[in-house]
């Protein structure tokens, strides 16, 4: 067959998950090809997700620190925002990350174009046919734009647009209350944009426990952000130089006007146009269907990352890509454990981080648990450093084994790693008490709910056995 290329393993999608799978398969001694579209290589996290957004958030954090510095007796003067310089710095940093990743991708045979399965074991791309013994689908996700009357006609921004804005709008309505919405909403607000968040669910970060979203809402409102929850969008229209977003709240019609609308209603799996039907790969708008070994309905094809619709997190995509590559060539495949790897963070101020189970998950699974909560406002280091927003919540089973930890507070994305380690090794609450924790630190906050749970569980156990 003309233009036929054969490999042991072919990865469709050169993002973080696909690249991890390709390098893993190569380490197993397999011949590997990488197939991607015509857009820039390197993947969402590097180009349009994790890394560029964090550079902007850091600039906004510094700007905010200048604003609140007088509380600590420091009075800065002459502070101004240079958004163009912020974007230039972001571009310079991201170019470095992307170039390094692209160099790694180009170590593999690389096929660029519009890829499409034509058989269970064949993929066509730009006039070339790639045949492989095993495939990995890692096509990622795309921005979800809702079907709201007038939205397309009125015009809107997405997160991609915000990352490149060198001039910020005077006001913005953010549609959505997930991680992208709250992170970029806070960025815009701290850089001087009057910001309103309009969320469908009753709390921000609606996939987490309600106390998380409520505490974050309080913090965002202190930043001057108006937060409207429990809404149903009805239409969007232009009104002079502004845009009007109309919605219902508790049966009443409400509208908000701003110079710009930011659509931040999440992402959806990128499943269209790849010929999955021809390969016998089951999928729907929720993503490609996989079993617990990441195998699709075509036993020669695996899937990992955002395209599966499970935990749109880069570390999960990387883990899934590595696991899928090993499983594809193993006689003893290993199942993916989302409970263990599904830790996550939202990089607002205060930040949010979760490891293990939430209260909602425990309730859904009928798992009996005890919980203890300790506020940052009572922690010595937090008081001394004016970082008193939020709390740490610990869940444990009735034997004291830690089930999950949720943090809303300063440095939550770093503090959560102790919880990840505790969960990984199956620790109990009393183990936390036996570990040394430096004082004064933010990290020692985990010892307080652990101590409370240890004492409560021990008291309950004693009460049960005492005649």
C-alpha positions as CSV (number, residue, x, y, z in Angstrom):
1,X,0.0,0.0,0.0
2,X,1.4,3.4,-1.0
3,X,2.4,5.8,1.8
4,X,1.8,3.1,4.5
5,X,3.7,3.4,7.7
6,X,3.5,0.7,10.3
7,X,4.3,0.9,14.1
8,X,3.7,-0.9,17.3
9,X,2.0,2.1,18.9
10,X,0.4,5.2,17.5
11,X,-0.6,8.2,19.6
12,X,-3.4,10.5,18.3
13,X,-2.8,13.8,20.0
14,X,0.5,15.3,21.1
15,X,-0.6,17.0,24.3
16,X,0.7,16.0,27.8
17,X,-1.1,12.7,27.9
18,X,-0.2,11.7,24.4
19,X,3.5,12.7,24.9
20,X,3.7,10.7,28.1
21,X,2.2,7.7,26.4
22,X,4.6,7.9,23.5
23,X,7.7,8.2,25.7
24,X,6.4,5.3,27.9
25,X,5.9,3.0,24.9
26,X,9.3,3.9,23.5
27,X,10.9,3.0,26.9
28,X,9.2,-0.5,26.4
29,X,11.1,-0.9,23.2
30,X,8.1,-0.2,20.9
31,X,8.1,1.7,17.6
32,X,6.0,4.8,18.2
33,X,4.4,7.4,15.9
34,X,2.7,10.6,17.0
35,X,-0.2,12.1,15.0
36,X,-1.6,15.6,15.6
37,X,-3.5,18.4,13.8
38,X,-2.1,21.5,12.1
39,X,-2.3,23.7,15.2
40,X,0.7,24.5,17.4
41,X,2.2,21.5,19.2
42,X,2.7,21.1,23.0
43,X,-0.8,20.7,24.3
44,X,-3.4,22.7,26.2
45,X,-1.6,22.9,29.6
46,X,1.4,24.5,28.1
47,X,-0.2,26.7,25.4
48,X,-3.6,27.7,26.7
49,X,-4.2,26.3,30.1
50,X,-2.2,25.7,33.3
51,X,1.0,27.5,32.6
52,X,0.0,30.8,30.8
53,X,-2.9,31.4,33.3
54,X,-0.6,31.0,36.3
55,X,1.8,33.6,34.9
56,X,-1.1,36.1,34.7
57,X,-2.4,35.1,38.2
58,X,1.0,35.8,39.7
59,X,1.0,39.3,38.3
60,X,-2.5,39.9,39.6
61,X,-1.4,38.6,43.0
62,X,1.5,41.0,43.2
63,X,-0.8,43.9,42.2
64,X,-3.2,42.8,45.0
65,X,-0.4,42.6,47.5
66,X,0.5,46.2,46.7
67,X,-3.1,47.2,47.3
68,X,-3.4,45.5,50.7
69,X,0.2,46.3,51.9
70,X,-0.9,49.2,54.1
71,X,-2.6,46.7,56.4
72,X,0.9,45.4,57.2
73,X,2.3,48.9,57.6
74,X,3.9,49.1,54.1
75,X,2.8,52.0,51.9
76,X,3.9,51.5,48.3
77,X,3.7,54.4,45.9
78,X,3.8,54.8,42.1
79,X,2.3,51.3,41.5
80,X,0.8,50.9,38.0
81,X,-0.2,47.9,35.9
82,X,1.4,47.2,32.5
83,X,-0.8,44.6,31.0
84,X,1.2,44.5,27.7
85,X,4.4,43.7,29.7
86,X,2.5,41.0,31.7
87,X,1.5,39.4,28.4
88,X,5.0,39.7,27.0
89,X,6.4,37.9,30.0
90,X,3.8,35.2,29.7
91,X,4.6,34.7,26.0
92,X,8.3,34.5,26.7
93,X,7.9,31.9,29.4
94,X,5.4,29.8,27.4
95,X,7.6,29.8,24.3
96,X,10.4,28.3,26.4
97,X,8.1,25.5,27.7
98,X,6.6,24.9,24.3
99,X,9.9,24.7,22.5
100,X,11.2,22.2,24.9
101,X,8.1,20.0,24.5
102,X,8.1,20.3,20.7
103,X,11.7,19.2,20.6
104,X,10.7,16.0,22.5
105,X,7.7,15.4,20.3
106,X,9.9,15.7,17.1
107,X,12.0,12.8,18.3
108,X,9.2,10.6,17.2
109,X,7.9,10.0,13.6
110,X,5.4,12.9,13.4
111,X,2.4,13.1,11.1
112,X,0.5,16.4,11.0
113,X,-2.8,17.0,9.3
114,X,-6.5,16.1,9.8
115,X,-6.3,12.6,11.2
116,X,-9.1,10.1,10.7
117,X,-9.5,6.4,11.4
118,X,-10.5,4.4,8.3
119,X,-10.2,0.9,9.9
120,X,-9.8,-0.6,13.3
121,X,-6.1,-0.4,12.9
122,X,-5.5,2.3,10.4
123,X,-5.4,6.1,10.5
124,X,-5.2,8.4,7.5
125,X,-3.5,11.8,7.9
126,X,-2.5,14.2,5.0
127,X,-2.4,11.4,2.4
128,X,-0.4,9.1,4.7
129,X,-1.7,5.8,6.2
130,X,-0.6,4.9,9.7
131,X,-1.1,1.3,10.8
132,X,-0.4,0.2,14.3
133,X,-0.9,-2.7,16.6
134,X,-2.2,-0.4,19.3
135,X,-3.5,3.2,19.4
136,X,-4.0,5.8,22.0
137,X,-6.6,8.5,21.6
138,X,-5.5,11.6,23.5
139,X,-7.2,14.4,21.5
140,X,-8.0,16.5,24.6
141,X,-10.8,18.9,24.9
142,X,-12.2,22.1,23.3
143,X,-13.9,25.1,24.9
144,X,-17.6,24.6,25.5
145,X,-19.8,27.4,24.2
146,X,-23.4,27.1,25.3
147,X,-26.4,27.6,23.0
148,X,-27.7,30.9,24.4
149,X,-29.9,33.1,22.3
150,X,-27.9,36.1,21.0
151,X,-24.5,35.0,22.3
152,X,-22.8,34.4,18.9
153,X,-24.4,37.6,17.4
154,X,-23.3,39.7,20.3
155,X,-19.8,38.3,20.5
156,X,-17.8,37.1,23.5
157,X,-14.3,36.2,24.8
158,X,-13.0,32.8,25.8
159,X,-10.2,31.9,28.2
160,X,-7.9,31.8,25.1
161,X,-8.7,35.4,24.4
162,X,-8.1,36.6,27.9
163,X,-4.6,35.0,27.9
164,X,-3.6,37.4,25.1
165,X,-5.4,40.6,26.0
166,X,-2.9,43.5,26.2
167,X,-5.8,46.0,27.0
168,X,-8.4,44.8,29.5
169,X,-12.1,45.7,29.3
170,X,-13.5,48.2,31.8
171,X,-16.1,45.6,32.8
172,X,-16.9,42.0,32.2
173,X,-19.6,39.4,32.8
174,X,-18.1,36.0,33.4
175,X,-20.4,33.1,32.5
176,X,-19.6,30.1,34.6
177,X,-18.4,29.3,38.1
178,X,-15.8,26.6,37.6
179,X,-12.0,26.9,37.9
180,X,-11.4,28.8,34.7
181,X,-14.2,31.3,35.5
182,X,-13.1,32.1,39.1
183,X,-9.3,32.2,38.3
184,X,-9.6,34.5,35.3
185,X,-12.5,36.4,36.9
186,X,-10.2,37.2,39.9
187,X,-7.3,38.1,37.5
188,X,-9.5,40.6,35.6
189,X,-10.9,42.1,38.8
190,X,-7.5,42.5,40.4
191,X,-6.2,44.2,37.3
192,X,-9.0,46.8,37.5
193,X,-11.9,45.3,35.5
194,X,-15.3,45.5,37.1
195,X,-16.3,41.8,37.2
196,X,-19.5,40.0,37.6
197,X,-19.7,36.2,37.8
198,X,-23.0,34.5,36.7
199,X,-23.2,30.9,37.7
200,X,-25.9,28.3,36.9
201,X,-25.4,26.2,40.1
202,X,-26.1,27.4,43.6
203,X,-22.5,27.6,44.5
204,X,-19.2,28.3,42.8
205,X,-17.0,25.2,42.0
206,X,-20.3,23.2,42.1
207,X,-18.5,19.8,41.7
208,X,-17.0,20.4,45.2
209,X,-18.7,20.4,48.6
210,X,-20.9,23.5,49.0
211,X,-18.8,25.0,51.9
212,X,-15.9,25.3,49.4
213,X,-17.8,27.4,46.9
214,X,-19.4,29.5,49.6
215,X,-16.1,30.4,51.2
216,X,-14.5,31.2,47.8
217,X,-17.5,33.4,47.0
218,X,-16.9,35.4,50.2
219,X,-13.3,36.0,49.2
220,X,-14.1,37.0,45.7
221,X,-16.7,39.5,46.9
222,X,-14.0,41.1,49.1
223,X,-12.2,41.6,45.8
224,X,-15.2,43.6,44.5
225,X,-16.5,40.8,42.3
226,X,-20.3,40.5,42.2
227,X,-21.3,36.8,42.3
228,X,-24.7,35.7,41.1
229,X,-25.6,32.0,41.5
230,X,-28.6,29.8,40.8
231,X,-29.2,31.5,37.4
232,X,-30.7,30.4,34.1
233,X,-29.3,32.2,31.1
234,X,-31.9,33.5,28.7
235,X,-30.3,35.8,26.1
236,X,-27.4,38.1,25.3
237,X,-27.6,41.3,23.3
238,X,-25.7,44.4,22.5
239,X,-26.8,47.7,24.2
240,X,-24.8,50.6,22.7
241,X,-21.1,50.1,23.6
242,X,-22.0,47.4,26.1
243,X,-23.3,43.8,26.2
244,X,-26.3,42.8,28.2
245,X,-26.6,39.3,29.7
246,X,-30.2,38.4,30.8
247,X,-31.1,35.5,33.1
248,X,-33.5,34.3,35.7
249,X,-32.9,34.0,39.4
250,X,-35.6,32.3,41.5
251,X,-38.2,33.0,38.8
252,X,-37.3,36.7,38.5
253,X,-35.8,38.3,35.3
254,X,-32.4,39.9,35.9
255,X,-29.8,41.4,33.6
256,X,-26.2,42.7,33.9
257,X,-24.4,45.0,31.4
258,X,-20.7,45.1,30.8
259,X,-18.3,46.0,28.1
260,X,-17.4,42.3,27.5
261,X,-18.7,38.8,28.1
262,X,-16.3,36.0,29.1
263,X,-17.6,32.5,28.3
264,X,-16.0,30.2,30.9
265,X,-18.4,27.3,31.0
266,X,-15.8,24.6,30.9
267,X,-14.5,22.3,28.2
268,X,-15.9,19.3,26.4
269,X,-14.1,16.2,25.0
270,X,-12.7,16.6,21.5
271,X,-14.4,13.7,19.8
272,X,-15.7,15.0,16.5
273,X,-14.1,14.4,13.1
274,X,-11.7,11.6,13.9
275,X,-13.6,8.7,12.3
276,X,-14.1,6.9,15.6
277,X,-17.1,5.1,14.1
278,X,-14.9,3.5,11.4
279,X,-12.7,2.1,14.1
280,X,-15.5,0.8,16.3
281,X,-14.7,3.3,19.1
282,X,-17.7,4.1,21.2
283,X,-18.1,7.8,22.2
284,X,-20.6,10.5,22.9
285,X,-20.5,14.2,23.9
286,X,-19.3,13.1,27.3
287,X,-16.2,11.6,25.8
288,X,-14.6,8.3,24.5
289,X,-15.8,5.3,26.5
290,X,-13.2,3.3,28.2
291,X,-13.0,0.4,30.7
292,X,-11.0,0.6,33.9
293,X,-7.9,-0.3,32.0
294,X,-8.4,2.7,29.6
295,X,-9.3,0.3,26.7
296,X,-12.0,1.5,24.3
297,X,-14.7,-0.6,22.7
298,X,-12.0,-1.4,20.1
299,X,-9.5,-3.6,22.0
300,X,-6.7,-2.3,19.9
301,X,-7.4,1.3,20.9
302,X,-6.9,3.0,24.3
303,X,-7.9,6.5,25.4
304,X,-6.6,8.9,28.1
305,X,-6.8,12.5,29.3
306,X,-9.6,15.0,28.7
307,X,-11.1,13.1,25.7
308,X,-12.4,10.5,28.2
309,X,-14.3,13.2,30.1
310,X,-12.8,12.1,33.5
311,X,-10.9,14.6,35.6
312,X,-9.7,17.2,33.1
313,X,-6.3,17.6,34.9
314,X,-2.9,17.4,33.3
315,X,-1.4,15.1,35.9
316,X,-4.3,12.7,35.4
317,X,-3.7,12.9,31.6
318,X,0.0,12.1,32.0
319,X,-0.7,9.2,34.4
320,X,-3.4,7.9,32.1
321,X,-1.2,8.1,29.1
322,X,1.6,6.2,30.8
323,X,-0.8,3.6,32.2
324,X,-2.5,3.1,28.8
325,X,0.8,2.6,27.1
326,X,1.9,0.0,29.6
327,X,-1.5,-1.8,29.5
328,X,-1.5,-1.9,25.7
329,X,1.4,-4.3,25.8
330,X,0.9,-6.0,29.1
331,X,-0.5,-9.4,29.9
332,X,-1.4,-8.1,33.3
333,X,-3.0,-4.7,32.8
334,X,-3.5,-2.4,35.8
335,X,-6.8,-0.4,36.4
336,X,-6.8,3.3,36.8
337,X,-7.6,4.6,40.3
338,X,-9.1,8.0,40.0
339,X,-9.6,8.3,43.8
340,X,-5.8,8.1,44.2
341,X,-4.8,10.4,41.4
342,X,-7.7,12.8,41.2
343,X,-6.3,15.4,43.6
344,X,-6.9,18.9,42.2
345,X,-6.4,22.6,42.8
346,X,-7.9,25.9,41.8
347,X,-5.4,28.8,41.8
348,X,-7.5,31.6,43.2
349,X,-6.7,33.6,46.3
350,X,-7.5,31.9,48.6
351,X,-6.7,28.8,46.6
352,X,-8.7,25.6,46.7
353,X,-7.2,22.1,46.8
354,X,-8.8,18.6,47.3
355,X,-7.3,15.2,47.8
356,X,-9.2,12.0,48.3
357,X,-12.9,11.9,48.9
358,X,-15.2,14.8,49.5
359,X,-18.3,14.8,51.8
360,X,-20.5,14.6,48.7
361,X,-18.7,11.5,47.4
362,X,-18.8,9.8,50.8
363,X,-22.5,10.4,51.0
364,X,-23.1,9.1,47.4
365,X,-21.1,6.0,48.2
366,X,-22.7,5.5,51.6
367,X,-19.4,5.7,53.4
368,X,-19.7,6.5,57.1
369,X,-17.3,9.3,58.0
370,X,-16.3,11.8,60.6
371,X,-15.1,15.3,59.8
372,X,-13.2,18.1,61.5
373,X,-12.6,21.6,60.2
374,X,-10.0,24.1,61.3
375,X,-10.0,27.8,60.1
376,X,-6.9,29.6,59.0
377,X,-8.1,32.5,61.1
378,X,-7.0,30.6,64.2
379,X,-3.6,29.5,62.9
380,X,-0.6,31.5,64.2
381,X,1.4,31.7,61.0
382,X,-1.8,32.8,59.1
383,X,-2.5,35.5,61.6
384,X,1.0,36.8,61.5
385,X,1.1,36.9,57.7
386,X,-2.5,38.2,57.2
387,X,-3.5,35.0,55.4
388,X,-6.5,34.1,57.4
389,X,-9.1,33.3,54.7
390,X,-10.4,29.7,54.5
391,X,-10.2,26.4,56.3
392,X,-8.8,22.9,56.2
393,X,-11.3,20.0,56.4
394,X,-10.4,16.4,57.0
395,X,-12.6,13.3,56.6
396,X,-11.9,10.0,58.2
397,X,-13.6,6.7,58.4
398,X,-14.8,5.3,61.8
399,X,-11.4,3.6,62.3
400,X,-9.5,6.8,61.9
401,X,-8.2,6.2,58.3
402,X,-8.0,9.5,56.4
403,X,-10.5,9.6,53.5
404,X,-10.0,13.0,52.2
405,X,-8.7,16.5,52.8
406,X,-10.1,19.8,51.4
407,X,-8.2,23.1,51.8
408,X,-9.5,26.6,51.0
409,X,-6.7,28.9,51.9
410,X,-3.3,30.4,51.2
411,X,-0.8,28.0,49.4
412,X,-3.5,25.3,49.3
413,X,-2.1,23.9,46.0
414,X,1.2,23.2,47.8
415,X,-0.2,22.3,51.2
416,X,-2.3,19.5,49.7
417,X,0.7,17.4,48.9
418,X,1.0,16.3,52.5
419,X,-2.6,15.0,52.3
420,X,-1.8,13.3,49.0
421,X,1.1,11.4,50.7
422,X,-1.1,10.5,53.7
423,X,-3.8,9.1,51.5
424,X,-1.3,7.3,49.3
425,X,0.1,5.4,52.3
426,X,-3.3,4.8,53.9
427,X,-2.5,6.9,57.0
428,X,-4.7,7.4,60.0
429,X,-5.4,10.6,61.9
430,X,-3.0,9.7,64.7
431,X,-0.2,9.3,62.2
432,X,-0.4,13.0,61.5
433,X,0.0,13.7,65.2
434,X,3.2,11.6,65.3
435,X,4.8,13.4,62.4
436,X,6.8,16.5,63.2
437,X,5.4,19.8,61.8
438,X,7.5,22.9,62.0
439,X,6.1,26.0,63.8
440,X,5.1,28.5,62.8
441,X,4.0,27.3,59.4
442,X,0.8,27.1,57.3
443,X,1.5,23.4,56.9
444,X,0.8,22.7,60.6
445,X,-2.9,23.5,60.1
446,X,-3.4,19.8,59.2
447,X,-2.5,18.7,62.7
448,X,-5.5,20.4,64.3
449,X,-8.4,18.5,62.6
450,X,-6.3,15.4,62.8
451,X,-6.0,15.8,66.5
452,X,-9.8,16.5,66.9
453,X,-10.7,13.4,64.8
454,X,-8.3,11.2,66.7
455,X,-9.7,12.2,70.0
456,X,-13.3,11.9,68.8
457,X,-12.9,8.5,67.2
458,X,-11.0,7.2,70.2
459,X,-13.8,8.5,72.5
460,X,-16.5,6.8,70.4
461,X,-14.6,3.5,70.3
462,X,-14.1,3.6,74.1
463,X,-17.9,4.4,74.5
464,X,-18.8,1.4,72.4
465,X,-16.6,-1.1,74.3
466,X,-17.3,0.2,77.8
467,X,-20.2,-1.7,79.5
